[in-house]
Structures are given as C-alpha cells and as structure tokens.
Amino acid sequence: MSNGQWYPPEWPDRIRALAAGELVPVTPRRAATVLLLRDADGGPEVHMLRRRTSMAFAGGAYAYPGGGVDPRDEQPVRWAGPSLEEWAERLGLDDPAQAQAVVCAAVRETFEEAGVLLAGESPDTVVGDTTGEDWERDRQALVARELAFADFLDRRGLVLRSDLLGAWARWITPEFEQRRYDTWFFVAALPAGQRTRDVSGEADRTVWIRPAEAAAGYDRGELTMMPPTIATLRSLQPCGTAAEALTAAGKQSMTPVLARARVEDGQVVLTWPGHDEFTKRVGGGSA
C-alpha cells in the first residue's frame, strides 16, 4: 500500500525542465509554521489542519497553522524571551530584524489560523481567552492584512512571548516547485485557558491528534502530507509531554532541508537529504 506522501503530477516534467536548464527557480518566500501541542492521555497531541482541495499548493494535505512572512512583521514589538540576536543565531539568519519577522509570523499565523495567541500583558503572562467578538474582528483584520501584527499587539498592550516557542526544523521547497517557501517549524504548548478554533479559511478540517496516530494514518495512505509534515511528526514521537518537546527543541538541527532532483537513466530521481523515506523514482514524464 502506498503512503500519503504529497507528490504533484507535474513535478517530473518540471524536474526534467530544471535539469535541461529550461526552468529558472523562483526565490523562496520566508514562512513560519507552528506545531501547537497539548497534553492528553497517552502523550501530547498536535493541532493539524487539512488544506482545502481547492488550494493551489498542497490541496488536501494535512499541515500545521502557518504562512508567509508579512514585511510588516519586522515592525518593533514588545518582546519577551531570547533576544533578537539569539533568535537570529538559532534560525540561521544574519539579520535580527528578519529573525523577529519569522517569529512574529509564527505567532501571527497561529492566531489567524487557530485563534491561539502566544502573547500576554507582561513578560510572564499569557492571554487567557481570545474568543470574544472584538478578538474576532482583530483576527479577521489581520487575515485581510488591514492590520499589522505590531499594531494589533500595541493597541492591546501585549507582549509577544517568543519564549513560548521552540525552533524545531527548517525546510525549503524544492527548486522545481512553482510556489517555494523557506519555512521554519516551531513547537509551542497550547496556553492555559485558550482553545483552538476552526477559523482558517484555507482548511476544511481541523484535528487534535497524537503524532504517532497521524504518522500511522500517513503510512496507511489515509492522510496526505508533505515530507516536512510527516518528518516533524516522526521526530515529535519520543516526547512524552508538550514541555518535553519544548526542551527537546533546543537540540533539534536547524540545517535547511532542500530536496535534490536529477534525471538518471531516463528516470526522475527525487531525494531529501537525511530523509531516505521520501525518495521517489519516476520513469515517465509524469507521475
């Protein structure tokens, strides 16, 4: 039985075009995504979204809340946790402002797509409830890009709690893909008093699921996922609690993972360094 690896049918032709010098790779857009965790019987659960099948990129695949960096994510914000310089070093970035933008994008997208906000009125508090109508108006304004995240935090007198995030992995979309992202994956625990909401306009289903259960669904071909998603799920499985995952984040490699493709004896060969399970060999011009 085949697994649930997401593999667009146009990829082999695009790989051949890249190998022939007929395709110019687009520059990847910076993005951030968050593996939001909560403790449950049998171990932590992770919050996942199923992308609508109508989505141009990875339609029907399970993923985490996340999205692209907004240029306004570099605007100054009240900040708690590691310094921007420390975050830049951890994320492999030279510019502290870019590091802030990536962390802000992670927090902003989690609020936009799941209604969960990693911020508080002081450096040691977290908002307890984000479900009122006024919160929803702000969330929708953020989604519509009518409101900058920095202005949202400032207006509410909130501090961004970067210490509630742990950097977990970094994956870059292959050079032959039309929509490319340089994505940082973070882990975070669901704050006490908050709950996720099914508010993402990009998803048709949301679930809380144990990483091992989600991975088993992928292995059976029942849940479709992109390689970074299933890889991060597998790496989470040894963690017995959300707190353990946050502690383990400091030891995770942040070396970017970028797929390699070549044409060998008429076959398209696609590999992800360090992740042999995703190797694909396709003989024809289409999958």
C-alpha positions in Angstrom: 0.0 0.0 0.0 1.4 3.4 -0.9 1.8 6.0 1.8 0.3 9.5 1.9 3.3 11.4 0.5 2.1 14.5 -1.4 3.6 14.4 -4.9 2.1 16.6 -7.6 1.8 15.0 -11.0 3.6 17.9 -12.7 6.8 17.5 -10.7 8.6 15.0 -13.0 8.1 17.3 -16.1 9.3 20.3 -14.0 12.3 18.3 -12.8 13.3 17.4 -16.3 12.9 21.1 -17.4 15.2 22.2 -14.5 17.8 19.6 -15.4 17.7 20.8 -19.0 18.2 24.4 -18.0 14.7 25.3 -19.2 13.4 26.3 -15.8 14.6 29.1 -13.6 14.0 28.5 -9.9 11.9 31.1 -8.1 13.2 32.7 -4.9 11.6 31.0 -1.9 9.4 33.2 0.3 10.1 33.1 4.1 7.4 31.4 6.1 6.7 30.0 9.6 4.5 27.2 10.9 3.8 26.0 14.5 3.3 22.6 15.9 0.8 23.5 18.6 0.8 20.9 21.3 -1.5 19.9 24.2 -1.1 17.1 26.8 -3.5 14.3 26.7 -3.8 10.7 27.8 -1.1 8.6 26.0 1.1 11.7 25.3 0.8 15.1 23.6 -1.5 15.8 20.7 -0.7 18.2 17.9 -3.2 20.5 16.1 -3.4 19.9 12.4 -5.4 21.4 9.5 -6.4 19.7 6.3 -5.9 22.2 3.4 -8.9 22.6 1.1 -8.6 20.6 -2.1 -9.1 23.8 -4.0 -5.8 25.2 -2.7 -3.2 25.7 -5.4 -0.4 24.4 -3.2 -0.8 21.1 -1.3 -4.5 20.9 -1.6 -6.0 18.1 0.6 -2.8 17.7 2.6 -2.6 17.9 6.4 -0.4 20.6 7.8 0.0 23.0 10.8 -1.1 26.6 11.2 1.4 28.8 9.3 2.0 31.0 6.4 4.3 33.5 4.8 6.2 36.4 6.5 4.5 39.8 6.1 7.1 42.6 5.6 5.4 44.4 8.5 6.3 41.6 10.8 9.7 43.4 11.2 7.9 46.4 12.9 9.1 46.8 16.5 7.0 44.9 19.1 7.1 44.5 22.9 9.3 41.4 23.2 9.8 38.7 25.9 12.2 35.8 25.6 15.5 35.3 23.9 16.9 38.4 22.2 16.6 39.0 18.5 20.3 38.3 18.2 19.8 34.9 19.9 16.9 34.1 17.6 18.9 35.1 14.5 21.6 32.7 15.5 19.2 29.9 16.2 17.3 30.4 13.0 20.4 30.7 10.8 19.8 34.4 9.9 22.3 37.2 9.7 19.7 40.0 10.4 18.0 40.2 13.8 15.1 42.1 12.1 14.5 39.1 9.8 14.6 36.8 12.8 11.9 38.9 14.5 9.8 38.7 11.3 9.9 34.9 11.3 9.0 34.6 14.9 6.2 37.2 14.6 4.9 35.3 11.5 4.8 32.1 13.6 2.8 33.8 16.4 0.6 35.8 14.0 -0.3 32.9 11.8 -1.2 30.7 14.8 -3.6 33.4 15.9 -5.0 33.9 12.4 -5.5 30.2 11.6 -6.2 28.7 15.0 -7.3 31.5 17.2 -4.4 30.9 19.7 -2.2 33.8 20.7 1.2 33.5 22.3 1.2 36.9 24.0 0.4 38.4 27.3 0.1 41.7 29.2 3.5 41.1 30.8 6.6 39.0 30.0 5.4 36.3 32.3 1.6 36.1 31.5 -0.4 34.8 28.6 -3.8 35.9 27.3 -6.4 33.6 28.7 -9.2 33.9 26.2 -9.4 35.1 22.6 -12.9 34.1 21.7 -14.9 37.4 22.0 -16.3 39.4 19.1 -13.6 42.1 19.5 -10.8 39.5 19.2 -12.5 38.0 16.1 -12.7 41.4 14.4 -9.0 41.9 15.0 -8.2 38.4 13.8 -10.1 39.0 10.5 -8.4 42.3 10.1 -5.0 40.6 10.4 -6.0 37.9 7.9 -7.1 40.7 5.4 -3.8 42.5 6.0 -5.8 45.5 7.1 -4.0 45.5 10.5 -0.3 44.9 11.1 0.6 42.4 13.8 2.7 45.0 15.7 -0.2 47.5 15.7 -2.5 44.8 17.0 -0.2 43.9 19.9 0.5 47.6 20.7 -3.2 48.6 20.7 -3.9 45.8 23.2 -0.8 46.4 25.3 0.5 42.9 24.7 4.0 41.4 24.8 5.0 38.8 22.3 6.1 35.7 24.2 8.9 34.4 22.0 10.0 32.2 24.9 6.9 30.0 24.4 8.3 28.9 21.0 11.0 26.4 20.3 12.6 26.2 16.8 12.3 22.7 15.6 13.2 22.4 11.9 13.7 24.3 8.6 12.7 23.0 5.2 12.9 24.8 1.8 10.5 23.9 -1.0 12.4 22.2 -4.0 13.8 24.4 -6.8 11.4 22.9 -9.4 8.2 23.9 -7.5 6.4 27.0 -8.7 5.4 28.1 -5.1 8.5 28.0 -3.0 8.8 28.6 0.8 11.8 28.8 3.2 9.9 27.5 6.2 10.8 27.5 9.9 8.9 25.0 12.0 8.3 25.8 15.7 6.8 23.9 18.6 4.6 25.6 21.3 2.2 24.4 24.0 -1.4 25.5 24.0 -1.7 28.2 26.6 -3.9 27.5 29.6 -7.4 28.9 29.1 -7.1 29.2 25.4 -8.6 26.8 22.8 -8.2 26.3 19.1 -10.9 27.4 16.8 -11.7 26.2 13.3 -11.3 29.6 11.7 -8.7 29.0 8.9 -10.1 29.9 5.5 -7.6 27.6 4.0 -8.7 24.4 5.8 -11.8 22.2 5.6 -11.0 20.2 8.7 -9.0 20.6 12.0 -8.0 17.8 14.4 -6.0 17.3 17.6 -4.1 14.0 17.1 -1.2 12.2 18.6 1.9 12.3 16.3 2.2 8.5 16.2 -1.5 8.2 15.2 -1.1 10.8 12.4 2.1 9.1 11.2 0.3 5.8 11.1 -2.5 7.3 9.0 0.1 8.6 6.6 1.8 5.2 6.4 -1.6 3.6 5.5 -2.1 6.2 2.8 -5.1 7.7 4.6 -3.6 11.1 5.5 -1.8 13.1 2.8 1.2 15.1 4.0 4.2 16.9 2.6 7.6 15.5 3.6 8.3 18.2 6.2 5.0 17.5 8.0 5.4 13.8 8.4 9.1 14.2 9.2 8.4 16.6 12.1 5.6 14.3 13.3 8.0 11.4 13.5 10.6 13.5 15.3 8.0 14.5 17.9 7.1 10.9 18.8 9.7 10.4 21.6 8.4 13.4 23.5 6.1 12.4 26.4 4.7 15.8 27.1 4.5 19.3 25.5 7.1 20.5 27.9 9.5 17.7 26.8 9.0 18.9 23.2 9.9 22.4 24.1 13.0 21.3 25.9 14.0 19.0 23.0 13.6 21.9 20.6 17.0 23.3 21.6 18.7 20.2 20.4 17.0 20.0 17.0 19.1 20.6 13.9 18.1 23.8 12.0 20.1 22.9 9.0 17.8 23.6 6.0 16.5 20.5 4.2 16.2 21.0 0.4 15.2 18.3 -2.0 17.6 17.3 -4.7 16.4 16.1 -8.1 18.2 14.6 -11.1 17.5 12.6 -14.2 19.3 9.2 -14.2 19.0 6.7 -17.0 15.7 8.2 -18.1 14.3 8.2 -14.6 13.5 11.2 -12.5 15.1 10.7 -9.0 13.9 12.9 -6.2 15.6 12.8 -2.7 15.6 14.8 0.5 19.0 14.7 2.2 18.8 12.9 5.5 15.3 11.6 4.8 15.5 8.5 2.7 11.9 7.5 3.1 10.8 10.3 0.8 13.0 9.2 -2.2 10.9 9.0 -5.4 11.9 7.4 -8.7 9.6 8.1 -11.7 10.2 6.6 -15.1 7.9 8.5 -17.4 7.3 12.2 -18.0 4.5 12.3 -15.4 3.8 10.7 -12.1 
